Amino acid sequence: MRWCALVLLLVAPGLTIMVGCGYYLLVDLGALQTSYHHLENLVAQNAELRQLFIADAQQNAHRTNMFAEGVWFLLGALLAGLGVHGLCVMPRREKPGAEARTGSSDQ
């Protein structure tokens, strides 16, 4: 019963957060690269300062989004890791009537 609680409360939500935030992290990575190339093109064309400020603000917005999504991705990984660790260190139950396999016997 405890393993079910660990899976339902830690592992599954952690993996769900990782998948969701990882997807949007990659989406924002593409948007950041596009906005960065747009800013580079404006700089190469000697655009007005107002246009440069707007392009830089758009780029910084994508950087902020990527930071936030990266933090949530890592928090999801932490949750999933805690759940997996709990599953690994959980003592195993022995079947009733089964002799313990310690290597010693009552002979």
ZATOR-33786 format. One record per residue (C-alpha): residue in one letter; x, y, z. Coordinates in pm, whole numbers, plus 50000, padded with zeros to 5 digits. Layout:
residues N
AXYZ...
end
This chain:
residues 107
M500005000050000R502885023850075W504405018649730C501085028949576A501105061249777L504665068749669V503845062749305L500615082749312L501855111849523L505465115849411V506555096249105A503555101648876P503125139148949G506885144348921L507015127648580T503925146748467I505515179848567M508745170248394V507005161148069G504785192048065C507485216948156G510035199747933Y507705203647636Y507115240647699L510815245447772L511625232847421V508845254347270D510275285247439L513785275547332G512665277646969A510965311047034L514085324147209Q516295314346919T513905331346675S513775363446879Y517565363246923H518115360346546H515595388446496L517575410246738E520835401446559N519325411346225L518135444646367V521595451846507A523205443146172Q520785466645991N521505495746229A517835497746329E516375524746549L516945522846920R513205518346985Q513115487046767L516185473246944F514605478547285I511425460547177A513355431147031D515515429047343A512445429347569Q510895400847369Q514095380947397N514275387047773A510655375747814H511515342347651R514605339147871T512485344948182N509935319048069M512685293848004F514125299848350A510755294548518E509975263248317G513455249748386V512935254448760W509595236048747F511205208348541L513855203948809L511235204449085G509355176948902A512575156948874L513115161749247L509625148649325A510045118649099G513505111749240L512225112849597G509495088249507V511885064349334H514275066649628G511405058549864L510525028349653C514135016349655V514665018650031M511275004650128P511654971750315R510334941650131R507684919950284E508274883050318K505474859150238P503824843950547G505274809850626A508354815250413E511684810350582A513964840350592R516784837450341T519644847450562G521864818050484S521654802950831S519414774450935D518384757451260Q520464725851214
end
